[in-house]
Amino acid sequence: MFLTGTEPYDGEDRFQVLVQRCETLISKENTNWAQYMMSPDETS
């Protein structure tokens, strides 16, 4: 979508939108990983 310039990447700030979306996904993944690592071991 970024390469073709389709919504939401159709504005002049399309690179900033791409970076913001990527950083949001990375942040969510890190949060999920941290929560998983801090959860008690359910197999014990």
C-alpha distance matrix in Angstrom:
0.0 3.8 5.5 5.2 5.9 5.2 7.2 8.0 6.8 8.9 12.2 14.4 14.0 10.3 11.6 14.0 11.6 9.8 13.4 14.7 12.5 13.4 16.9 17.2 16.3 18.8 21.3 21.3 21.7 24.6 26.2 26.1 27.6 30.2 31.2 31.5 33.7 35.9 36.5 39.9 40.2 40.5 42.2 45.4
3.8 0.0 3.8 5.5 5.1 6.6 8.3 8.1 5.4 8.0 10.4 11.8 11.2 7.4 8.1 10.9 9.3 7.3 10.8 12.7 11.3 11.9 15.2 16.2 15.8 17.8 20.3 21.0 21.4 23.9 25.7 26.1 27.4 29.8 31.2 31.7 33.5 35.7 36.7 40.2 40.7 41.3 43.0 46.0
5.5 3.8 0.0 3.8 5.6 8.0 10.9 11.4 8.4 9.8 12.4 13.2 13.4 9.9 10.2 13.6 12.7 10.5 13.6 16.0 14.8 14.9 18.3 19.6 19.0 20.6 23.4 24.1 24.2 26.6 28.7 29.1 30.0 32.6 34.1 34.4 36.0 38.4 39.5 42.9 43.1 43.8 45.2 48.4
5.2 5.5 3.8 0.0 3.8 5.6 9.2 10.7 8.3 8.5 11.7 13.4 14.3 10.9 12.4 15.6 14.1 12.7 16.2 18.1 16.6 17.4 20.8 21.6 21.0 23.1 25.7 26.1 26.4 29.1 30.9 31.0 32.3 34.9 36.1 36.4 38.4 40.7 41.5 44.9 45.2 45.5 47.1 50.3
5.9 5.1 5.6 3.8 0.0 3.8 6.6 7.9 5.2 4.7 8.0 9.9 11.0 7.9 10.3 13.0 11.5 11.0 14.6 16.0 15.0 16.4 19.5 20.1 20.2 22.4 24.6 25.1 26.0 28.5 30.0 30.5 32.1 34.4 35.5 36.2 38.2 40.2 41.1 44.6 45.2 45.7 47.5 50.6
5.2 6.6 8.0 5.6 3.8 0.0 3.8 6.1 5.4 5.2 9.0 11.9 12.6 9.6 12.4 14.5 12.0 11.8 15.6 16.3 14.7 16.6 19.7 19.6 19.5 22.3 24.3 24.3 25.3 28.1 29.3 29.5 31.3 33.7 34.5 35.2 37.5 39.3 39.9 43.4 44.0 44.2 46.1 49.3
7.2 8.3 10.9 9.2 6.6 3.8 0.0 3.0 4.8 5.1 8.1 11.6 11.7 9.2 12.3 13.4 10.4 11.1 14.7 14.6 13.0 15.5 18.3 17.7 18.0 21.1 22.6 22.4 23.9 26.6 27.4 27.7 29.9 32.1 32.6 33.6 36.0 37.6 38.1 41.6 42.5 42.7 44.8 47.9
8.0 8.1 11.4 10.7 7.9 6.1 3.0 0.0 3.8 5.7 7.5 10.7 9.9 7.5 10.5 10.9 7.6 8.8 12.2 11.7 10.3 13.2 15.6 15.0 15.7 18.7 20.0 19.9 21.7 24.2 24.9 25.5 27.8 29.7 30.3 31.5 33.8 35.3 35.9 39.6 40.6 40.9 43.2 46.1
6.8 5.4 8.4 8.3 5.2 5.4 4.8 3.8 0.0 3.8 5.8 8.2 7.7 4.6 7.6 9.1 6.8 7.3 10.9 11.5 10.7 12.9 15.5 15.8 16.4 18.9 20.6 21.1 22.5 24.8 26.0 26.8 28.6 30.6 31.6 32.7 34.8 36.4 37.4 41.0 42.0 42.5 44.6 47.5
8.9 8.0 9.8 8.5 4.7 5.2 5.1 5.7 3.8 0.0 3.8 7.0 8.2 6.3 9.8 11.5 9.7 10.9 14.2 14.7 14.3 16.6 19.1 19.3 20.1 22.6 24.2 24.7 26.3 28.5 29.6 30.4 32.4 34.3 35.2 36.4 38.5 40.1 41.0 44.6 45.6 46.1 48.2 51.2
12.2 10.4 12.4 11.7 8.0 9.0 8.1 7.5 5.8 3.8 0.0 3.8 5.4 5.4 9.0 9.9 9.0 11.1 13.8 14.1 14.6 17.1 18.9 19.3 20.8 23.0 24.2 25.1 27.0 28.8 29.8 31.1 33.0 34.6 35.6 37.1 39.0 40.4 41.6 45.3 46.5 47.2 49.5 52.3
14.4 11.8 13.2 13.4 9.9 11.9 11.6 10.7 8.2 7.0 3.8 0.0 3.8 5.5 8.1 9.0 9.6 11.7 13.6 14.3 15.7 17.7 19.1 20.1 21.9 23.6 24.8 26.2 28.0 29.5 30.7 32.3 33.9 35.3 36.7 38.3 39.9 41.2 42.7 46.4 47.7 48.7 51.0 53.6
14.0 11.2 13.4 14.3 11.0 12.6 11.7 9.9 7.7 8.2 5.4 3.8 0.0 3.8 5.6 5.4 6.4 8.9 10.2 10.7 12.5 14.5 15.6 16.7 18.7 20.2 21.2 22.8 24.7 25.9 27.1 28.9 30.5 31.7 33.2 34.9 36.4 37.7 39.2 43.0 44.4 45.4 47.8 50.3
10.3 7.4 9.9 10.9 7.9 9.6 9.2 7.5 4.6 6.3 5.4 5.5 3.8 0.0 3.8 5.4 5.0 6.3 8.7 9.9 10.6 12.4 14.3 15.4 16.7 18.5 19.9 21.3 22.8 24.4 25.8 27.2 28.8 30.4 31.8 33.2 34.8 36.3 37.7 41.4 42.6 43.5 45.6 48.3
11.6 8.1 10.2 12.4 10.3 12.4 12.3 10.5 7.6 9.8 9.0 8.1 5.6 3.8 0.0 3.8 5.4 5.0 6.2 8.6 9.9 10.6 12.3 14.2 15.5 16.5 18.2 20.1 21.2 22.5 24.3 25.9 27.0 28.5 30.4 31.7 32.9 34.6 36.3 40.0 41.0 42.2 44.3 46.9
14.0 10.9 13.6 15.6 13.0 14.5 13.4 10.9 9.1 11.5 9.9 9.0 5.4 5.4 3.8 0.0 3.8 5.4 5.1 6.0 8.5 9.9 10.5 12.2 14.3 15.3 16.2 18.3 19.9 20.9 22.3 24.3 25.6 26.7 28.5 30.2 31.4 32.7 34.5 38.3 39.6 40.9 43.2 45.6
11.6 9.3 12.7 14.1 11.5 12.0 10.4 7.6 6.8 9.7 9.0 9.6 6.4 5.0 5.4 3.8 0.0 3.8 5.5 5.1 6.1 8.6 9.9 10.5 12.4 14.3 15.3 16.6 18.4 20.0 21.1 22.6 24.4 25.8 27.1 28.7 30.3 31.7 33.1 36.8 38.1 39.1 41.4 44.0
9.8 7.3 10.5 12.7 11.0 11.8 11.1 8.8 7.3 10.9 11.1 11.7 8.9 6.3 5.0 5.4 3.8 0.0 3.8 5.5 5.2 6.2 8.6 9.9 10.8 12.3 14.2 15.6 16.7 18.4 20.1 21.3 22.7 24.4 26.0 27.1 28.7 30.4 31.9 35.5 36.5 37.5 39.6 42.3
13.4 10.8 13.6 16.2 14.6 15.6 14.7 12.2 10.9 14.2 13.8 13.6 10.2 8.7 6.2 5.1 5.5 3.8 0.0 3.8 5.5 5.1 6.1 8.5 10.0 10.5 12.1 14.2 15.3 16.3 18.2 20.0 21.0 22.3 24.3 25.7 26.8 28.4 30.2 33.9 35.0 36.4 38.5 41.0
14.7 12.7 16.0 18.1 16.0 16.3 14.6 11.7 11.5 14.7 14.1 14.3 10.7 9.9 8.6 6.0 5.1 5.5 3.8 0.0 3.8 5.5 5.2 6.1 8.7 9.9 10.4 12.3 14.3 15.3 16.4 18.3 19.9 21.0 22.5 24.3 25.7 26.9 28.6 32.3 33.8 35.0 37.4 39.8
12.5 11.3 14.8 16.6 15.0 14.7 13.0 10.3 10.7 14.3 14.6 15.7 12.5 10.6 9.9 8.5 6.1 5.2 5.5 3.8 0.0 3.8 5.5 5.1 6.3 8.7 9.9 10.7 12.4 14.3 15.4 16.6 18.5 20.1 21.3 22.7 24.5 25.9 27.2 30.9 32.1 33.0 35.3 37.9
13.4 11.9 14.9 17.4 16.4 16.6 15.5 13.2 12.9 16.6 17.1 17.7 14.5 12.4 10.6 9.9 8.6 6.2 5.1 5.5 3.8 0.0 3.8 5.4 5.2 6.2 8.6 10.0 10.6 12.3 14.3 15.4 16.5 18.4 20.1 21.1 22.5 24.4 25.9 29.5 30.5 31.6 33.7 36.3
16.9 15.2 18.3 20.8 19.5 19.7 18.3 15.6 15.5 19.1 18.9 19.1 15.6 14.3 12.3 10.5 9.9 8.6 6.1 5.2 5.5 3.8 0.0 3.8 5.4 5.1 6.0 8.6 9.8 10.5 12.2 14.2 15.2 16.4 18.3 19.8 20.9 22.4 24.3 28.0 29.3 30.7 33.0 35.3
17.2 16.2 19.6 21.6 20.1 19.6 17.7 15.0 15.8 19.3 19.3 20.1 16.7 15.4 14.2 12.2 10.5 9.9 8.5 6.1 5.1 5.4 3.8 0.0 3.8 5.5 5.1 6.2 8.6 9.9 10.6 12.3 14.2 15.4 16.5 18.3 20.0 21.2 22.6 26.3 27.8 29.0 31.5 33.8
16.3 15.8 19.0 21.0 20.2 19.5 18.0 15.7 16.4 20.1 20.8 21.9 18.7 16.7 15.5 14.3 12.4 10.8 10.0 8.7 6.3 5.2 5.4 3.8 0.0 3.8 5.4 5.2 6.2 8.6 9.9 10.6 12.3 14.3 15.4 16.5 18.3 20.1 21.2 24.8 25.9 26.8 29.1 31.7
18.8 17.8 20.6 23.1 22.4 22.3 21.1 18.7 18.9 22.6 23.0 23.6 20.2 18.5 16.5 15.3 14.3 12.3 10.5 9.9 8.7 6.2 5.1 5.5 3.8 0.0 3.8 5.5 5.1 6.2 8.6 9.9 10.5 12.3 14.3 15.3 16.4 18.3 20.0 23.6 24.6 26.1 28.1 30.5
21.3 20.3 23.4 25.7 24.6 24.3 22.6 20.0 20.6 24.2 24.2 24.8 21.2 19.9 18.2 16.2 15.3 14.2 12.1 10.4 9.9 8.6 6.0 5.1 5.4 3.8 0.0 3.8 5.4 5.1 6.2 8.6 9.9 10.6 12.3 14.2 15.3 16.5 18.4 22.1 23.6 25.2 27.6 29.7
21.3 21.0 24.1 26.1 25.1 24.3 22.4 19.9 21.1 24.7 25.1 26.2 22.8 21.3 20.1 18.3 16.6 15.6 14.2 12.3 10.7 10.0 8.6 6.2 5.2 5.5 3.8 0.0 3.8 5.4 5.1 6.1 8.6 9.9 10.6 12.2 14.2 15.4 16.5 20.2 21.7 22.8 25.4 27.7
21.7 21.4 24.2 26.4 26.0 25.3 23.9 21.7 22.5 26.3 27.0 28.0 24.7 22.8 21.2 19.9 18.4 16.7 15.3 14.3 12.4 10.6 9.8 8.6 6.2 5.1 5.4 3.8 0.0 3.8 5.4 5.1 6.1 8.6 9.9 10.5 12.2 14.3 15.4 19.0 19.8 21.1 23.2 25.7
24.6 23.9 26.6 29.1 28.5 28.1 26.6 24.2 24.8 28.5 28.8 29.5 25.9 24.4 22.5 20.9 20.0 18.4 16.3 15.3 14.3 12.3 10.5 9.9 8.6 6.2 5.1 5.4 3.8 0.0 3.8 5.5 5.1 6.1 8.6 9.8 10.5 12.2 14.3 17.8 19.0 20.9 23.0 25.0
26.2 25.7 28.7 30.9 30.0 29.3 27.4 24.9 26.0 29.6 29.8 30.7 27.1 25.8 24.3 22.3 21.1 20.1 18.2 16.4 15.4 14.3 12.2 10.6 9.9 8.6 6.2 5.1 5.4 3.8 0.0 3.8 5.4 5.1 6.2 8.6 9.9 10.6 12.3 16.0 17.8 19.5 22.1 24.0
26.1 26.1 29.1 31.0 30.5 29.5 27.7 25.5 26.8 30.4 31.1 32.3 28.9 27.2 25.9 24.3 22.6 21.3 20.0 18.3 16.6 15.4 14.2 12.3 10.6 9.9 8.6 6.1 5.1 5.5 3.8 0.0 3.8 5.5 5.2 6.1 8.6 10.0 10.6 14.3 15.6 16.7 19.3 21.5
27.6 27.4 30.0 32.3 32.1 31.3 29.9 27.8 28.6 32.4 33.0 33.9 30.5 28.8 27.0 25.6 24.4 22.7 21.0 19.9 18.5 16.5 15.2 14.2 12.3 10.5 9.9 8.6 6.1 5.1 5.4 3.8 0.0 3.8 5.4 5.0 6.1 8.6 10.0 13.3 14.1 15.9 18.0 20.1
30.2 29.8 32.6 34.9 34.4 33.7 32.1 29.7 30.6 34.3 34.6 35.3 31.7 30.4 28.5 26.7 25.8 24.4 22.3 21.0 20.1 18.4 16.4 15.4 14.3 12.3 10.6 9.9 8.6 6.1 5.1 5.5 3.8 0.0 3.8 5.4 5.1 6.2 8.6 12.1 13.7 16.0 18.4 19.8
31.2 31.2 34.1 36.1 35.5 34.5 32.6 30.3 31.6 35.2 35.6 36.7 33.2 31.8 30.4 28.5 27.1 26.0 24.3 22.5 21.3 20.1 18.3 16.5 15.4 14.3 12.3 10.6 9.9 8.6 6.2 5.2 5.4 3.8 0.0 3.8 5.5 5.2 6.1 9.9 12.0 13.7 16.6 18.1
31.5 31.7 34.4 36.4 36.2 35.2 33.6 31.5 32.7 36.4 37.1 38.3 34.9 33.2 31.7 30.2 28.7 27.1 25.7 24.3 22.7 21.1 19.8 18.3 16.5 15.3 14.2 12.2 10.5 9.8 8.6 6.1 5.0 5.4 3.8 0.0 3.8 5.5 5.3 8.5 9.5 11.1 13.6 15.5
33.7 33.5 36.0 38.4 38.2 37.5 36.0 33.8 34.8 38.5 39.0 39.9 36.4 34.8 32.9 31.4 30.3 28.7 26.8 25.7 24.5 22.5 20.9 20.0 18.3 16.4 15.3 14.2 12.2 10.5 9.9 8.6 6.1 5.1 5.5 3.8 0.0 3.8 5.6 8.1 9.0 11.7 13.7 15.0
35.9 35.7 38.4 40.7 40.2 39.3 37.6 35.3 36.4 40.1 40.4 41.2 37.7 36.3 34.6 32.7 31.7 30.4 28.4 26.9 25.9 24.4 22.4 21.2 20.1 18.3 16.5 15.4 14.3 12.2 10.6 10.0 8.6 6.2 5.2 5.5 3.8 0.0 3.8 6.5 8.8 11.6 14.3 14.8
36.5 36.7 39.5 41.5 41.1 39.9 38.1 35.9 37.4 41.0 41.6 42.7 39.2 37.7 36.3 34.5 33.1 31.9 30.2 28.6 27.2 25.9 24.3 22.6 21.2 20.0 18.4 16.5 15.4 14.3 12.3 10.6 10.0 8.6 6.1 5.3 5.6 3.8 0.0 3.8 6.4 8.4 11.5 12.4
39.9 40.2 42.9 44.9 44.6 43.4 41.6 39.6 41.0 44.6 45.3 46.4 43.0 41.4 40.0 38.3 36.8 35.5 33.9 32.3 30.9 29.5 28.0 26.3 24.8 23.6 22.1 20.2 19.0 17.8 16.0 14.3 13.3 12.1 9.9 8.5 8.1 6.5 3.8 0.0 3.8 6.0 9.0 9.0
40.2 40.7 43.1 45.2 45.2 44.0 42.5 40.6 42.0 45.6 46.5 47.7 44.4 42.6 41.0 39.6 38.1 36.5 35.0 33.8 32.1 30.5 29.3 27.8 25.9 24.6 23.6 21.7 19.8 19.0 17.8 15.6 14.1 13.7 12.0 9.5 9.0 8.8 6.4 3.8 0.0 3.8 5.6 6.2
40.5 41.3 43.8 45.5 45.7 44.2 42.7 40.9 42.5 46.1 47.2 48.7 45.4 43.5 42.2 40.9 39.1 37.5 36.4 35.0 33.0 31.6 30.7 29.0 26.8 26.1 25.2 22.8 21.1 20.9 19.5 16.7 15.9 16.0 13.7 11.1 11.7 11.6 8.4 6.0 3.8 0.0 3.8 5.6
42.2 43.0 45.2 47.1 47.5 46.1 44.8 43.2 44.6 48.2 49.5 51.0 47.8 45.6 44.3 43.2 41.4 39.6 38.5 37.4 35.3 33.7 33.0 31.5 29.1 28.1 27.6 25.4 23.2 23.0 22.1 19.3 18.0 18.4 16.6 13.6 13.7 14.3 11.5 9.0 5.6 3.8 0.0 3.8
45.4 46.0 48.4 50.3 50.6 49.3 47.9 46.1 47.5 51.2 52.3 53.6 50.3 48.3 46.9 45.6 44.0 42.3 41.0 39.8 37.9 36.3 35.3 33.8 31.7 30.5 29.7 27.7 25.7 25.0 24.0 21.5 20.1 19.8 18.1 15.5 15.0 14.8 12.4 9.0 6.2 5.6 3.8 0.0
